[in-house]
Amino acid sequence: MITSTEYLLLLVGCMLVTLIPRVLPFIVVRSFAVPKPVEKWLSYLPVCIFTGLIVENLITASNTGMQINWNVLLATIPTLLIAIWTKSLLTTVLAGVVLMALIRFFF
């Protein structure tokens, strides 16, 4: 393992570059009230982000056009049902990861 001063400084720098954009918005927003329309608009962001991630992997481009990745679809349907049933982000993400791992292992 490399343990030099430059490596440690690089590690601390990478940590700061990763931490600041994730923590700074919470610190800034905490100091003032967000208007209700903005708060409602922001509530849709997680759904949009997850949908974008799923669709990006579900539909792929090929030489003949667009194709559906059937393994992803096979994991998406039960994960969506689990999300509707439990309404828990943690349970949904864990179920999706486990289902995708099982599908990739067996297919």
C-alpha positions in Angstrom: 0.0 0.0 0.0 1.3 3.5 -0.9 1.5 5.8 2.1 3.2 8.9 1.0 2.4 12.6 1.8 1.3 13.2 -1.8 -1.1 10.2 -1.7 -2.6 11.3 1.6 -3.1 14.9 0.3 -4.7 13.5 -2.9 -7.0 11.3 -0.7 -8.1 14.3 1.4 -8.6 16.4 -1.7 -10.8 13.8 -3.3 -12.7 13.5 -0.1 -13.4 17.2 0.0 -14.3 17.4 -3.7 -16.9 14.6 -3.1 -18.1 15.9 0.3 -18.6 19.6 -0.5 -21.2 19.3 -3.3 -23.2 16.8 -1.2 -23.2 18.6 2.1 -23.1 22.3 1.1 -26.6 22.4 -0.4 -28.1 21.0 2.8 -26.3 23.7 4.9 -27.5 26.5 2.6 -31.1 25.3 2.4 -31.3 24.8 6.1 -30.9 28.5 6.7 -33.9 29.7 4.8 -37.5 28.5 4.0 -38.1 27.0 0.5 -41.4 28.2 -1.1 -44.1 25.5 -1.4 -44.0 25.3 -5.2 -40.3 24.8 -5.2 -40.6 22.2 -2.4 -43.3 20.3 -4.4 -41.1 20.5 -7.6 -38.1 19.1 -5.7 -40.2 16.2 -4.4 -40.4 14.8 -7.9 -36.6 14.7 -8.4 -35.9 11.3 -6.9 -38.6 9.7 -9.1 -37.2 11.4 -12.2 -33.6 10.3 -11.3 -34.6 6.7 -10.7 -36.7 6.6 -13.8 -33.8 8.0 -15.9 -31.4 5.4 -14.4 -33.8 2.5 -15.1 -34.8 3.6 -18.6 -31.1 4.2 -19.5 -30.4 0.5 -18.7 -33.7 -0.9 -19.9 -33.6 0.5 -23.4 -30.4 0.2 -25.3 -29.4 1.3 -28.8 -28.2 -1.2 -31.4 -27.5 -1.2 -35.1 -31.1 -2.1 -35.9 -32.7 0.4 -33.5 -33.6 0.3 -29.9 -33.7 -2.9 -27.9 -35.1 -3.8 -24.6 -32.7 -5.4 -22.1 -34.9 -8.3 -20.9 -32.7 -9.0 -17.8 -33.3 -5.5 -16.6 -37.0 -5.7 -17.3 -37.2 -9.0 -15.4 -35.7 -7.3 -12.4 -37.6 -4.0 -12.8 -41.2 -5.5 -12.6 -40.9 -7.2 -9.2 -38.8 -4.2 -7.9 -41.6 -1.9 -8.9 -44.2 -4.1 -7.2 -42.1 -4.1 -4.0 -41.8 -0.3 -4.2 -45.6 0.0 -4.4 -46.2 -2.5 -1.7 -43.6 -1.3 0.9 -43.2 2.4 0.0 -39.7 2.1 1.4 -36.8 3.4 -0.6 -34.3 1.1 1.3 -36.3 -2.0 0.8 -36.9 -1.2 -2.9 -33.2 -0.5 -3.6 -32.1 -3.6 -1.8 -34.7 -5.8 -3.5 -33.6 -4.4 -6.9 -30.0 -5.0 -6.3 -30.6 -8.6 -5.1 -32.9 -9.3 -8.0 -30.5 -8.0 -10.5 -27.6 -10.0 -9.0 -29.7 -13.2 -9.0 -30.7 -12.6 -12.6 -27.1 -12.0 -13.7 -25.9 -15.0 -11.8 -28.5 -17.4 -13.3 -28.8 -15.9 -16.8 
